[in-house]
Amino acid sequence: MIIDCHCHAGTGGGLTGPWDAAASLGKYLRRASLAGINRTVLFSMIHSDYAMANHEVARIVASRPDRFYAFAFVHPDRDRGHVLAMVRIAVENYGFRGIKLHHHDGRITREICQVARIFSLPVMYDVMGEVSVVELLAREYPDVSFIIPHLGSFEDDWRSQLALVDHLVRHPNIYTDTAGIRCFDLLQHAVHRAGAGKVLFGTDGPWLHPGVELAKVRFLDLAQHEERLILSGNLLRLIAGVQPRSGPIAAAASAAAWSRGGSNDRRARNRFSTN
């Protein structure tokens, strides 16, 4: 089984570049099939309305539920106060398995982390090289799994990617994916230091060729059980605990998560306050 954990789909909310235009899956699916990729995690393009974008992705997933998983895209600022409702719809109505956000839209918030905790969802957060936040995520939300794609930098910021390797080694809830990593030696270094259990196979489709991205994993020349972890096992483990919640159960879980988050906020304020 080979699962691509990182592929965009649907129509974006702008026309500034491929990232917010339209992502047709036809060519990607033909290439993925030839490469032997069995399933794909889809999420929206950059968009001005992620509720609408998630609904479009849900329709694509529903057309081939045996082929696709999906993550709910959220905007940390524009969707503030509505993330719980958006993610509940995505998980309970659409069957989504994770949360996706991008530093292009804004920095990750406690609200997003707490909602991920409620539903036991992994969070894929593209930090765009701002790797220092990973330390806070790992400490404040040790029960939430974070996937930091591109080894922390799609733009090949060597310092950021090297710094992320250290986080992978030290923090059990921090993961990365292989999508778009062009420095093969750094990818090899990450797997060697952190282990195959901390890396997921991704392509950043439909723009990058899935066969080319898969070849990087093959060239790591790993033991069979290690390669299986990267190609599917790690993702399946991260999404296995997703918990749809409704009614009183959801209310209780929400209250508990927000209470823990509030305690963390108070501890943070005390830690940095001066007398």
Backbone as numpy.savetxt, mean C-alpha at the origin, in Angstrom:
# Nx Ny Nz CAx CAy CAz Cx Cy Cz
1.66 -19.24 -7.56 0.83 -18.05 -7.56 1.70 -16.79 -7.56
1.44 -15.89 -8.48 2.15 -14.61 -8.54 1.11 -13.50 -8.47
1.28 -12.59 -7.50 0.35 -11.48 -7.31 1.11 -10.17 -7.41
0.66 -9.32 -8.29 1.20 -7.97 -8.42 0.45 -7.09 -7.41
1.17 -6.54 -6.42 0.51 -5.79 -5.34 0.34 -4.31 -5.67
0.68 -3.88 -6.89 0.76 -2.43 -7.14 0.41 -2.11 -8.59
-0.87 -1.80 -8.84 -1.29 -1.45 -10.20 -2.45 -0.46 -10.13
-2.35 0.59 -10.93 -3.39 1.61 -10.98 -4.42 1.26 -12.04
-5.64 1.77 -11.86 -6.71 1.49 -12.82 -7.74 2.61 -12.77
-8.47 2.74 -13.86 -9.55 3.71 -13.91 -9.13 5.03 -14.53
-9.98 6.03 -14.33 -9.76 7.35 -14.89 -9.34 8.31 -13.79
-8.27 9.05 -14.03 -7.79 10.00 -13.05 -8.60 11.29 -13.04
-8.22 12.19 -12.14 -8.97 13.43 -11.99 -8.34 14.62 -12.69
-7.31 14.40 -13.49 -6.64 15.51 -14.15 -6.04 15.10 -15.47
-5.21 15.97 -16.01 -4.52 15.70 -17.27 -3.11 16.26 -17.22
-2.43 16.06 -16.10 -1.07 16.58 -15.97 -0.01 15.54 -16.33
-0.40 14.27 -16.40 0.54 13.21 -16.73 -0.14 11.87 -16.59
0.58 10.77 -16.86 -0.03 9.44 -16.76 -0.64 9.14 -15.41
-0.07 9.74 -14.35 -0.51 9.42 -12.99 -1.92 9.91 -12.66
-2.45 10.88 -13.41 -3.81 11.35 -13.12 -4.68 11.40 -14.37
-4.28 10.69 -15.42 -5.06 10.66 -16.66 -5.93 9.39 -16.65
-5.65 8.46 -17.53 -6.43 7.23 -17.60 -5.49 6.03 -17.63
-5.90 4.97 -16.95 -5.07 3.76 -16.88 -5.85 2.58 -17.42
-5.68 2.32 -18.71 -6.32 1.17 -19.33 -5.54 -0.09 -18.98
-6.24 -1.17 -18.69 -5.58 -2.40 -18.26 -5.38 -3.42 -19.37
-5.85 -3.13 -20.58 -5.79 -4.12 -21.65 -4.38 -4.61 -21.93
-3.47 -3.69 -22.22 -2.10 -4.07 -22.53 -1.42 -4.69 -21.31
-1.69 -4.11 -20.13 -1.10 -4.66 -18.90 -1.51 -6.12 -18.70
-2.79 -6.41 -18.86 -3.27 -7.77 -18.62 -2.68 -8.77 -19.60
-2.52 -8.37 -20.85 -1.89 -9.27 -21.82 -0.44 -9.55 -21.43
0.28 -8.53 -21.04 1.67 -8.70 -20.64 1.77 -9.52 -19.35
0.89 -9.24 -18.40 0.91 -9.97 -17.13 0.62 -11.44 -17.35
-0.31 -11.73 -18.24 -0.64 -13.12 -18.53 0.56 -13.85 -19.13
1.24 -13.21 -20.05 2.42 -13.82 -20.66 3.53 -14.04 -19.63
3.59 -13.15 -18.62 4.62 -13.27 -17.59 4.25 -14.28 -16.51
2.99 -14.76 -16.52 2.57 -15.74 -15.52 2.03 -15.13 -14.24
1.64 -13.84 -14.29 1.09 -13.17 -13.11 -0.40 -13.51 -13.02
-0.81 -14.07 -11.89 -2.16 -14.59 -11.74 -3.19 -13.57 -11.25
-2.77 -12.71 -10.31 -3.70 -11.76 -9.71 -3.02 -10.41 -9.52
-3.84 -9.37 -9.36 -3.33 -8.01 -9.26 -4.13 -7.21 -8.25
-3.44 -6.41 -7.46 -4.09 -5.45 -6.57 -4.23 -4.13 -7.32
-5.47 -3.67 -7.44 -5.76 -2.42 -8.15 -6.07 -1.30 -7.17
-5.70 -0.09 -7.55 -6.20 1.10 -6.86 -6.24 2.25 -7.86
-6.88 3.30 -7.44 -7.16 4.44 -8.32 -5.90 5.15 -8.79
-6.10 5.99 -9.77 -5.13 7.01 -10.15 -5.21 8.15 -9.13
-4.29 9.13 -9.23 -4.47 10.37 -8.50 -5.78 11.01 -8.97
-6.61 11.43 -8.01 -7.96 11.84 -8.37 -8.44 12.97 -7.47
-9.40 13.74 -7.97 -9.99 14.82 -7.18 -11.15 14.34 -6.31
-11.62 13.12 -6.53 -12.73 12.56 -5.76 -12.49 11.07 -5.60
-11.89 10.68 -4.47 -11.53 9.27 -4.31 -12.73 8.36 -4.04
-13.82 8.90 -3.53 -15.02 8.07 -3.39 -15.49 7.61 -4.76
-15.50 8.54 -5.71 -15.88 8.21 -7.09 -14.85 7.27 -7.72
-13.57 7.55 -7.49 -12.51 6.73 -8.08 -12.55 5.31 -7.53
-12.78 5.16 -6.23 -12.85 3.82 -5.63 -14.04 3.04 -6.20
-15.14 3.75 -6.44 -16.31 3.10 -7.02 -15.99 2.58 -8.42
-15.25 3.35 -9.19 -14.86 2.90 -10.53 -13.96 1.66 -10.45
-13.00 1.67 -9.53 -12.13 0.51 -9.36 -12.97 -0.70 -8.92
-13.96 -0.47 -8.05 -14.81 -1.57 -7.58 -15.54 -2.23 -8.75
-15.98 -1.44 -9.72 -16.65 -2.02 -10.89 -15.69 -2.89 -11.70
-14.44 -2.45 -11.80 -13.44 -3.24 -12.53 -13.19 -4.56 -11.81
-13.05 -4.48 -10.48 -12.82 -5.70 -9.69 -14.00 -6.65 -9.81
-15.22 -6.11 -9.76 -16.41 -6.95 -9.83 -16.53 -7.65 -11.17
-15.93 -7.08 -12.21 -15.99 -7.72 -13.54 -15.12 -8.97 -13.59
-14.08 -9.03 -12.74 -13.20 -10.21 -12.70 -12.71 -10.43 -11.27
-13.60 -10.83 -10.38 -13.21 -10.97 -8.97 -12.17 -12.06 -8.72
-12.03 -12.99 -9.66 -11.02 -14.04 -9.53 -9.64 -13.54 -9.95
-9.60 -12.33 -10.54 -8.33 -11.79 -11.07 -7.80 -10.61 -10.26
-8.72 -9.87 -9.60 -8.31 -8.62 -8.96 -8.62 -8.59 -7.46
-7.71 -7.97 -6.70 -7.98 -7.43 -5.38 -7.99 -5.91 -5.54
-8.31 -5.18 -4.45 -8.25 -3.72 -4.53 -7.97 -3.10 -3.17
-7.35 -1.91 -3.21 -7.14 -1.07 -2.04 -7.92 0.23 -2.25
-8.42 0.80 -1.16 -9.16 2.06 -1.22 -8.19 3.24 -1.16
-8.26 4.10 -2.15 -7.43 5.31 -2.17 -8.14 6.39 -1.35
-7.38 7.09 -0.50 -7.94 8.19 0.28 -7.00 9.40 0.22
-7.58 10.57 0.42 -6.82 11.82 0.44 -6.72 12.26 1.89
-5.51 12.42 2.44 -5.37 12.71 3.87 -5.96 14.04 4.30
-6.05 15.01 3.42 -6.60 16.32 3.78 -8.04 16.47 3.32
-8.29 16.26 2.06 -9.63 16.48 1.52 -10.66 15.52 2.10
-10.24 14.30 2.45 -11.17 13.32 3.00 -11.17 13.29 4.53
-10.53 14.28 5.14 -10.45 14.33 6.60 -11.86 14.31 7.21
-12.04 13.43 8.20 -13.33 13.28 8.84 -14.25 12.30 8.15
-13.88 11.84 6.96 -14.73 10.93 6.18 -14.04 9.61 5.86
-12.82 9.44 6.33 -12.04 8.25 5.95 -12.72 6.97 6.44
-13.24 6.99 7.67 -13.89 5.80 8.21 -15.06 5.39 7.32
-15.90 6.33 6.95 -17.06 6.03 6.12 -16.63 5.53 4.74
-15.64 6.17 4.16 -15.16 5.76 2.83 -14.60 4.35 2.85
-13.78 4.07 3.86 -13.15 2.76 3.92 -14.17 1.68 4.28
-15.13 2.02 5.11 -16.18 1.03 5.43 -16.92 0.62 4.17
-17.27 1.58 3.33 -17.94 1.25 2.06 -17.03 0.38 1.21
-15.76 0.75 1.13 -14.82 0.01 0.29 -14.65 -1.43 0.77
-14.57 -1.62 2.08 -14.36 -2.96 2.63 -15.65 -3.79 2.61
-16.74 -3.21 3.11 -17.96 -3.99 3.30 -18.79 -4.11 2.02
-18.78 -3.09 1.18 -19.57 -3.14 -0.06 -18.77 -3.63 -1.25
-17.49 -3.23 -1.31 -16.69 -3.56 -2.48 -15.73 -4.73 -2.25
-15.48 -5.09 -0.99 -14.54 -6.18 -0.72 -13.08 -5.79 -0.82
-12.76 -4.50 -0.66 -11.37 -4.04 -0.75 -10.55 -4.57 0.43
-9.24 -4.65 0.23 -8.37 -5.31 1.20 -7.28 -4.43 1.81
-7.26 -3.13 1.49 -6.22 -2.28 2.03 -6.52 -0.82 1.75
-5.63 0.05 2.22 -5.74 1.49 2.01 -4.51 1.96 1.24
-4.72 2.88 0.32 -3.63 3.47 -0.46 -3.69 4.98 -0.33
-2.54 5.62 -0.15 -2.45 7.08 -0.22 -1.09 7.48 -0.74
-1.01 8.75 -1.15 0.19 9.23 -1.82 0.58 10.59 -1.23
1.87 10.74 -0.96 2.39 11.99 -0.41 2.10 13.17 -1.35
1.89 12.89 -2.63 1.51 13.94 -3.59 0.25 14.65 -3.11
-0.67 13.91 -2.49 -1.92 14.49 -1.99 -1.73 15.13 -0.61
-0.85 14.59 0.19 -0.65 15.09 1.55 -0.03 14.02 2.41
0.40 14.42 3.60 1.05 13.47 4.51 0.01 12.61 5.22
0.40 11.39 5.53 -0.46 10.45 6.23 -0.90 11.03 7.57
-2.11 10.68 8.02 -2.67 11.20 9.26 -3.00 10.07 10.23
-3.20 10.46 11.49 -3.64 9.47 12.49 -4.99 8.89 12.11
-5.85 9.71 11.54 -7.18 9.23 11.15 -7.06 8.01 10.23
-6.20 8.09 9.24 -6.03 6.98 8.30 -5.48 5.75 9.01
-4.49 5.95 9.86 -3.89 4.82 10.59 -4.90 4.15 11.51
-5.74 4.96 12.16 -6.73 4.40 13.08 -7.81 3.63 12.35
-8.20 4.12 11.17 -9.18 3.38 10.36 -8.58 2.06 9.88
-7.32 2.09 9.49 -6.65 0.84 9.10 -6.65 -0.15 10.26
-6.43 0.36 11.45 -6.45 -0.50 12.65 -7.82 -1.13 12.87
-8.87 -0.35 12.70 -10.23 -0.85 12.92 -10.53 -2.05 12.03
-10.15 -1.95 10.75 -10.48 -3.00 9.80 -9.34 -3.99 9.56
-8.24 -3.83 10.30 -7.05 -4.69 10.13 -6.55 -4.67 8.69
-6.46 -3.47 8.14 -6.04 -3.30 6.75 -4.57 -2.90 6.66
-3.84 -3.41 5.69 -2.52 -2.86 5.41 -2.66 -1.50 4.74
-1.68 -0.63 4.94 -1.67 0.69 4.34 -0.48 0.80 3.40
-0.74 1.11 2.13 0.34 1.39 1.19 0.46 2.90 1.06
1.59 3.43 1.53 1.80 4.88 1.55 3.06 5.21 0.77
2.90 5.92 -0.35 4.04 6.38 -1.13 4.56 7.65 -0.48
5.71 7.54 0.18 6.26 8.67 0.95 7.04 9.65 0.08
7.28 9.31 -1.18 8.02 10.18 -2.11 9.36 10.62 -1.51
10.07 9.69 -0.89 11.40 9.97 -0.37 11.43 10.46 1.07
10.28 10.82 1.64 10.23 11.30 3.02 10.15 10.11 3.97
11.26 9.42 4.10 11.31 8.14 4.80 11.27 8.30 6.31
11.64 9.47 6.83 11.71 9.65 8.28 10.38 9.37 8.98
9.25 9.60 8.28 7.94 9.36 8.90 7.73 7.89 9.23
8.45 7.01 8.57 8.28 5.58 8.80 8.59 5.21 10.24
9.56 5.88 10.83 9.89 5.62 12.23 8.69 5.88 13.13
7.98 6.98 12.88 6.81 7.31 13.69 5.67 6.32 13.44
5.45 5.95 12.19 4.39 4.99 11.88 4.64 3.66 12.58
5.88 3.21 12.52 6.22 1.92 13.13 6.03 1.94 14.64
6.39 3.03 15.28 6.29 3.13 16.74 4.86 3.35 17.21
4.16 4.27 16.55 2.83 4.68 17.01 1.75 3.65 16.65
1.95 2.92 15.56 0.94 1.96 15.10 1.59 0.61 14.82
2.12 -0.04 15.86 2.82 -1.32 15.65 1.89 -2.44 15.19
0.58 -2.24 15.37 -0.39 -3.26 14.97 -0.95 -3.01 13.57
-0.43 -2.02 12.87 -0.83 -1.74 11.49 0.37 -2.02 10.58
0.11 -2.72 9.49 1.19 -3.01 8.53 1.24 -1.92 7.46
2.44 -1.38 7.23 2.64 -0.33 6.25 3.53 -0.83 5.12
3.06 -0.69 3.90 3.85 -1.01 2.71 4.33 0.32 2.13
5.65 0.53 2.13 6.23 1.75 1.58 6.78 1.39 0.21
6.05 1.73 -0.87 6.44 1.23 -2.19 7.71 1.87 -2.72
8.26 1.26 -3.76 9.43 1.77 -4.48 10.67 1.86 -3.58
10.70 1.08 -2.50 11.80 1.16 -1.52 11.94 2.60 -1.01
10.80 3.31 -0.98 10.76 4.65 -0.42 10.89 5.78 -1.41
11.30 5.50 -2.66 11.49 6.59 -3.61 11.41 6.09 -5.05
10.35 6.47 -5.76 10.25 6.13 -7.17 11.30 6.87 -7.99
11.78 7.99 -7.46 12.76 8.80 -8.18 14.19 8.35 -7.92
14.35 7.19 -7.32 15.69 6.62 -7.10 16.56 7.48 -6.20
15.94 8.06 -5.16 16.73 8.79 -4.17 17.48 7.75 -3.34
18.76 7.59 -3.62 19.57 6.54 -3.01 19.56 6.64 -1.48
19.65 7.86 -0.94 19.68 8.04 0.51 18.37 7.56 1.15
17.25 7.91 0.52 15.95 7.50 1.05 15.79 5.98 0.99
16.19 5.39 -0.12 16.03 3.95 -0.27 16.92 3.19 0.71
18.13 3.67 0.90 19.02 3.03 1.85 18.49 3.17 3.27
17.93 4.34 3.59 17.36 4.55 4.93 16.16 3.64 5.16
15.36 3.39 4.12 14.20 2.53 4.31 14.62 1.10 4.63
15.73 0.66 4.07 16.21 -0.70 4.37 16.39 -0.87 5.87
16.91 0.14 6.53 17.10 0.07 7.98 15.76 -0.08 8.70
14.74 0.63 8.24 13.40 0.50 8.84 12.84 -0.91 8.62
13.07 -1.46 7.44 12.60 -2.83 7.16 13.22 -3.82 8.13
14.48 -3.61 8.44 15.19 -4.51 9.33 14.68 -4.38 10.77
14.46 -3.15 11.22 14.17 -2.90 12.63 12.70 -3.04 13.01
11.79 -2.82 12.06 10.37 -2.74 12.41 9.57 -3.87 11.76
8.95 -4.71 12.56 8.22 -5.86 11.98 7.00 -5.48 11.15
6.47 -4.27 11.30 5.26 -3.89 10.57 5.54 -3.02 9.34
6.80 -2.90 8.94 7.16 -2.11 7.77 7.61 -3.02 6.63
7.01 -2.78 5.46 7.28 -3.58 4.26 7.56 -2.64 3.08
8.05 -3.20 2.00 8.21 -2.44 0.77 7.77 -3.29 -0.41
7.73 -2.67 -1.60 7.49 -3.46 -2.80 8.59 -3.19 -3.82
8.61 -4.00 -4.86 9.68 -3.95 -5.85 9.39 -3.00 -7.00
8.21 -2.37 -7.00 7.76 -1.59 -8.15 8.70 -0.44 -8.47
9.20 -0.42 -9.68 9.97 0.70 -10.18 11.35 0.87 -9.60
11.84 -0.08 -8.81 13.19 0.04 -8.25 14.18 -0.25 -9.38
15.00 0.73 -9.70 15.91 0.57 -10.84 17.33 0.17 -10.42
17.70 0.48 -9.19 19.02 0.06 -8.72 18.91 -1.36 -8.16
19.24 -2.34 -8.98 19.07 -3.74 -8.59 19.87 -4.08 -7.34
21.07 -3.52 -7.21 21.90 -3.82 -6.05 21.24 -3.40 -4.75
20.48 -2.30 -4.77 19.78 -1.86 -3.57 18.63 -2.81 -3.23
17.92 -3.28 -4.25 16.86 -4.27 -4.01 17.46 -5.54 -3.42
18.55 -5.98 -3.97 19.24 -7.17 -3.46 19.69 -6.95 -2.02
20.20 -5.75 -1.74 20.64 -5.40 -0.40 19.47 -5.44 0.58
18.30 -4.91 0.16 17.12 -4.90 1.03 16.68 -6.32 1.38
16.65 -7.19 0.40 16.23 -8.57 0.64 17.24 -9.29 1.52
18.52 -9.03 1.27 19.57 -9.69 2.05 19.50 -9.27 3.52
19.31 -7.96 3.77 19.32 -7.47 5.15 17.99 -7.71 5.88
16.88 -7.41 5.21 15.58 -7.48 5.88 14.91 -8.84 5.74
15.30 -9.59 4.72 14.68 -10.88 4.48 13.56 -10.81 3.46
13.30 -11.92 2.81 12.27 -11.98 1.77 10.88 -11.72 2.34
10.71 -11.91 3.64 9.42 -11.69 4.27 8.99 -10.25 4.38
9.86 -9.31 4.00 9.53 -7.89 4.12 9.36 -7.19 2.76
9.37 -7.96 1.67 9.32 -7.38 0.33 8.17 -8.02 -0.46
7.38 -7.19 -1.14 6.28 -7.66 -1.97 6.56 -7.35 -3.43
6.12 -8.22 -4.31 6.27 -7.97 -5.74 5.22 -6.98 -6.21
5.66 -5.91 -6.88 4.75 -4.94 -7.46 5.32 -4.41 -8.76
4.46 -3.84 -9.61 4.91 -3.41 -10.92 4.71 -1.92 -11.20
3.83 -1.26 -10.45 3.38 0.09 -10.78 2.77 0.10 -12.17
2.01 -0.97 -12.46 1.28 -1.01 -13.72 0.19 0.05 -13.72
-0.37 0.33 -14.89 -0.08 -0.36 -16.15 1.08 0.22 -16.94
1.82 1.17 -16.35 2.85 1.88 -17.12 4.15 1.10 -17.23
4.57 0.41 -16.17 5.79 -0.38 -16.23 5.44 -1.79 -16.65
6.29 -2.39 -17.45 6.02 -3.72 -18.00 6.08 -4.76 -16.89
5.00 -5.50 -16.64 5.00 -6.47 -15.53 6.04 -7.57 -15.69
6.33 -7.96 -16.93 7.34 -8.99 -17.15 8.73 -8.52 -16.78
9.03 -7.26 -17.10 10.34 -6.69 -16.76 10.47 -6.57 -15.25
9.39 -6.11 -14.58 9.42 -5.97 -13.13 9.57 -7.34 -12.44
8.92 -8.35 -13.00 9.03 -9.70 -12.44 10.43 -10.26 -12.60
11.08 -9.91 -13.70 12.44 -10.42 -13.95 13.40 -10.02 -12.83
13.18 -8.84 -12.24 14.05 -8.40 -11.14 14.00 -9.38 -9.98
12.80 -9.86 -9.68 12.65 -10.82 -8.58 13.31 -12.14 -8.95
13.14 -12.57 -10.17 13.76 -13.83 -10.61 15.29 -13.75 -10.51
15.84 -12.59 -10.87 17.29 -12.43 -10.87 17.88 -12.31 -9.46
17.02 -12.19 -8.45 17.53 -12.21 -7.08 18.08 -13.59 -6.72
17.67 -14.60 -7.50 18.19 -15.96 -7.34 17.98 -16.46 -5.90
16.74 -16.36 -5.44 16.40 -16.76 -4.08 16.01 -18.23 -4.02
16.02 -18.75 -2.81 15.47 -20.09 -2.59 13.98 -20.05 -2.94
13.43 -21.19 -3.31 12.04 -21.24 -3.78 11.07 -20.68 -2.76
11.24 -21.02 -1.49 10.31 -20.56 -0.47 10.42 -19.05 -0.26
11.61 -18.48 -0.44 11.78 -17.03 -0.31 11.12 -16.30 -1.48
11.30 -16.82 -2.68 10.68 -16.20 -3.85 9.17 -16.24 -3.74
8.61 -17.33 -3.21 7.15 -17.43 -3.05 6.63 -16.37 -2.09
7.40 -16.06 -1.05 7.00 -15.01 -0.12 6.84 -13.67 -0.85
7.83 -13.31 -1.65 7.81 -12.03 -2.36 6.70 -12.01 -3.40
6.53 -13.10 -4.12 5.60 -13.12 -5.26 4.14 -13.23 -4.84
3.85 -13.71 -3.64 2.44 -13.79 -3.22 2.25 -13.95 -1.71
3.14 -14.70 -1.07 2.91 -15.07 0.32 2.79 -13.89 1.26
3.64 -12.89 1.09 3.62 -11.74 2.01 2.31 -10.96 1.87
1.89 -10.70 0.64 0.63 -9.98 0.44 -0.54 -10.76 1.02
-0.62 -12.04 0.73 -1.74 -12.85 1.23 -1.78 -12.84 2.74
-0.63 -12.84 3.38 -0.59 -12.78 4.85 -1.11 -11.43 5.34
-0.74 -10.35 4.66 -1.13 -9.01 5.11 -2.63 -8.75 4.95
-3.25 -9.34 3.94 -4.68 -9.09 3.72 -5.57 -10.17 4.34
-4.96 -11.19 4.93 -5.74 -12.30 5.47 -6.59 -11.89 6.66
-6.14 -10.87 7.41 -6.84 -10.50 8.64 -7.86 -9.39 8.48
-8.18 -9.00 7.22 -9.12 -7.89 7.01 -10.45 -8.21 7.67
-10.95 -7.26 8.47 -12.15 -7.48 9.27 -13.26 -6.52 8.87
-14.22 -6.96 8.03 -15.39 -6.12 7.78 -16.16 -5.94 9.09
-16.59 -4.73 9.38 -17.32 -4.46 10.62 -18.54 -3.62 10.30
-19.62 -3.86 11.06 -20.82 -3.06 10.87 -21.56 -2.94 12.19
-22.46 -1.99 12.27 -23.32 -1.81 13.44 -22.55 -1.54 14.71
-23.04 -2.10 15.83 -22.42 -1.85 17.13 -20.96 -2.28 17.20
-20.60 -3.34 16.46 -19.21 -3.80 16.47 -18.31 -2.73 15.90
-18.74 -2.13 14.79 -17.93 -1.08 14.18 -17.82 0.12 15.12
-18.93 0.47 15.77 -18.90 1.62 16.68 -17.94 1.39 17.83
-17.98 0.17 18.38 -17.09 -0.15 19.50 -15.63 -0.15 19.05
-15.38 -0.74 17.88 -14.00 -0.78 17.37 -13.50 0.63 17.08
-14.39 1.47 16.52 -13.99 2.84 16.22 -13.63 3.59 17.49
-14.46 3.45 18.50 -14.22 4.14 19.77 -12.90 3.68 20.38
-12.65 2.38 20.32 -11.41 1.85 20.90 -10.20 2.36 20.15
-10.28 2.37 18.81 -9.14 2.84 18.01 -8.88 4.32 18.25
-9.95 5.11 18.29 -9.77 6.54 18.51 -9.25 6.82 19.92
-9.69 6.00 20.87 -9.19 6.16 22.25 -7.70 5.89 22.31
-7.24 4.82 21.64 -5.81 4.53 21.62 -5.06 5.63 20.90
-5.66 6.15 19.82 -5.01 7.24 19.09 -4.90 8.48 19.94
-5.97 8.77 20.71 -5.93 9.94 21.58 -4.88 9.81 22.65
-4.71 8.59 23.18 -3.66 8.37 24.18 -2.29 8.62 23.58
-2.12 8.18 22.34 -0.84 8.42 21.67 -0.59 9.91 21.48
-1.66 10.65 21.12 -1.52 12.09 20.95 -1.09 12.75 22.24
-1.71 12.34 23.35 -1.37 12.94 24.64 0.07 12.61 25.03
0.48 11.35 24.77 1.86 10.98 25.09 2.83 11.81 24.26
2.48 12.02 22.99 3.36 12.81 22.12 3.47 14.23 22.62
2.34 14.83 23.04 2.39 16.20 23.53 3.23 16.30 24.81
3.04 15.30 25.68 3.82 15.32 26.93 5.30 15.16 26.66
5.61 14.33 25.68 7.01 14.04 25.38 7.75 15.30 24.91
7.03 16.15 24.16 7.70 17.31 23.58 7.36 18.62 24.28
6.60 18.55 25.38 6.26 19.78 26.09 7.43 20.23 26.96
7.47 21.52 27.25 8.51 22.06 28.13 7.86 22.73 29.31
8.52 22.68 30.47 7.97 23.30 31.68 8.41 24.75 31.76
